[in-house]
Amino acid sequence: MREGREYAEKRPLNFKMRKVDLCLSSEGTEVILATSNDEKHPPENIIDGNSETFWTTTGMFPQEFIICFHKHVKIEKLVIQSYLDLVHTEGQLQNEEIVVHDGYATFLRFILVSAFDHFVSVHSISAEGLAVSSLS
């Protein structure tokens, strides 16, 4: 009986799920499709956690990439860091933050329909949220 009570006393009382950046390769995420590929700037750079590396388009539109989480996730916020894509800014990265409501996903598909230049760079996609379950 004493052993059971000791176990109960050691359990955390307020267990909380840890919010993480779900779009990191270190979390098991992959870029499973990209419509352009430059070997110096591959699509995997989008999810490597380093905003100094990037994926670049190869001059025609539309361009597309798909991120696979390999698990079901609940996304609360997306942050897209790019250059010459969303708004025209010279010499600085653009950060677009999107708050997501009921954002359950296994894949994220991004389509770049047009841009302010022929070449666009996507430096990172960040998805703050929780892993809900693994795929079976």
C-alpha positions as CSV (number, residue, x, y, z in Angstrom):
1,M,0.0,0.0,0.0
2,R,2.8,2.4,0.8
3,E,4.4,1.8,-2.6
4,G,1.2,2.9,-4.3
5,R,1.1,6.1,-2.3
6,E,4.7,6.9,-3.0
7,Y,4.1,6.5,-6.7
8,A,1.1,8.8,-6.6
9,E,3.1,11.5,-4.7
10,K,5.8,11.4,-7.5
11,R,3.4,11.9,-10.4
12,P,3.2,15.5,-11.8
13,L,-0.1,17.1,-10.9
14,N,-0.3,19.5,-13.8
15,F,0.9,17.6,-16.8
16,K,0.8,19.8,-19.9
17,M,1.5,18.9,-23.5
18,R,4.6,20.6,-24.8
19,K,4.1,23.1,-27.6
20,V,6.9,22.8,-30.2
21,D,7.8,23.9,-33.7
22,L,6.3,21.1,-35.6
23,C,8.0,22.1,-38.9
24,L,11.5,21.1,-37.8
25,S,13.3,18.1,-39.4
26,S,14.4,17.3,-35.9
27,E,10.7,16.6,-35.0
28,G,10.5,14.1,-37.9
29,T,9.0,16.5,-40.4
30,E,9.9,16.2,-44.1
31,V,9.5,18.2,-47.3
32,I,8.0,15.5,-49.5
33,L,7.5,17.5,-52.7
34,A,8.9,20.7,-54.1
35,T,8.4,21.8,-57.7
36,S,11.9,23.3,-58.0
37,N,15.2,22.2,-56.7
38,D,18.6,24.0,-56.6
39,E,21.2,21.7,-55.1
40,K,22.8,24.8,-53.3
41,H,19.4,25.7,-51.8
42,P,17.3,22.5,-51.5
43,P,13.7,22.4,-50.1
44,E,14.9,20.7,-46.9
45,N,16.4,24.0,-45.9
46,I,12.9,25.2,-45.1
47,I,12.7,22.9,-42.1
48,D,16.3,22.8,-40.8
49,G,15.7,25.5,-38.1
50,N,18.3,27.9,-39.6
51,S,16.9,31.1,-41.1
52,E,20.2,31.7,-43.0
53,T,19.5,28.7,-45.2
54,F,16.7,28.6,-47.7
55,W,14.9,27.0,-50.6
56,T,14.7,29.0,-53.8
57,T,12.3,28.8,-56.7
58,T,13.8,28.5,-60.2
59,G,12.0,31.3,-62.0
60,M,8.6,30.2,-63.0
61,F,5.2,30.2,-61.2
62,P,3.3,28.6,-59.7
63,Q,5.7,26.9,-57.4
64,E,4.7,24.4,-54.6
65,F,6.0,22.5,-51.7
66,I,4.4,20.0,-49.3
67,I,5.5,19.4,-45.7
68,C,4.6,16.1,-44.1
69,F,4.6,15.8,-40.3
70,H,4.3,11.9,-40.2
71,K,1.8,12.4,-37.3
72,H,-1.5,14.2,-36.7
73,V,-0.8,17.7,-35.3
74,K,-2.8,20.6,-34.0
75,I,-1.4,23.9,-35.3
76,E,-2.0,27.1,-33.4
77,K,0.2,29.5,-35.3
78,L,2.2,29.5,-38.6
79,V,5.1,31.8,-39.4
80,I,6.4,32.0,-42.9
81,Q,9.8,33.6,-43.4
82,S,10.5,34.5,-47.0
83,Y,12.1,37.0,-49.4
84,L,10.3,38.7,-52.4
85,D,7.2,36.7,-51.9
86,L,4.4,38.2,-49.8
87,V,5.3,41.9,-50.0
88,H,7.9,43.8,-51.8
89,T,10.8,44.6,-49.4
90,E,14.4,45.1,-50.5
91,G,17.1,43.5,-48.5
92,Q,15.1,42.1,-45.6
93,L,13.3,38.9,-44.8
94,Q,9.5,39.0,-44.5
95,N,7.7,37.4,-41.6
96,E,4.1,36.5,-42.1
97,E,2.3,35.2,-39.0
98,I,-1.0,33.3,-39.3
99,V,-3.1,32.4,-36.3
100,V,-4.9,29.1,-36.9
101,H,-8.2,28.0,-35.4
102,D,-8.9,24.3,-35.4
103,G,-5.8,23.6,-37.4
104,Y,-5.5,19.9,-37.5
105,A,-3.2,18.5,-40.2
106,T,-0.9,15.8,-41.3
107,F,0.4,17.7,-44.4
108,L,0.8,21.4,-45.2
109,R,0.7,22.4,-48.9
110,F,2.1,25.8,-50.0
111,I,1.5,27.2,-53.4
112,L,3.4,30.3,-54.6
113,V,1.2,31.7,-57.3
114,S,3.2,34.8,-58.1
115,A,5.9,37.0,-56.5
116,F,7.7,40.3,-56.9
117,D,10.7,38.7,-58.7
118,H,11.4,35.6,-60.8
119,F,13.2,34.0,-57.9
120,V,11.8,33.7,-54.4
121,S,13.4,32.3,-51.3
122,V,11.5,30.5,-48.4
123,H,13.8,30.5,-45.4
124,S,11.5,28.8,-42.9
125,I,8.0,27.6,-42.1
126,S,7.3,27.4,-38.4
127,A,4.2,25.7,-37.0
128,E,3.6,26.2,-33.3
129,G,1.4,23.4,-31.9
130,L,1.1,19.9,-30.4
131,A,1.4,16.4,-31.8
132,V,-2.1,14.8,-31.3
133,S,-1.3,11.3,-32.4
134,S,1.0,9.2,-34.5
135,L,0.0,7.7,-37.8
136,S,-0.9,4.1,-37.7
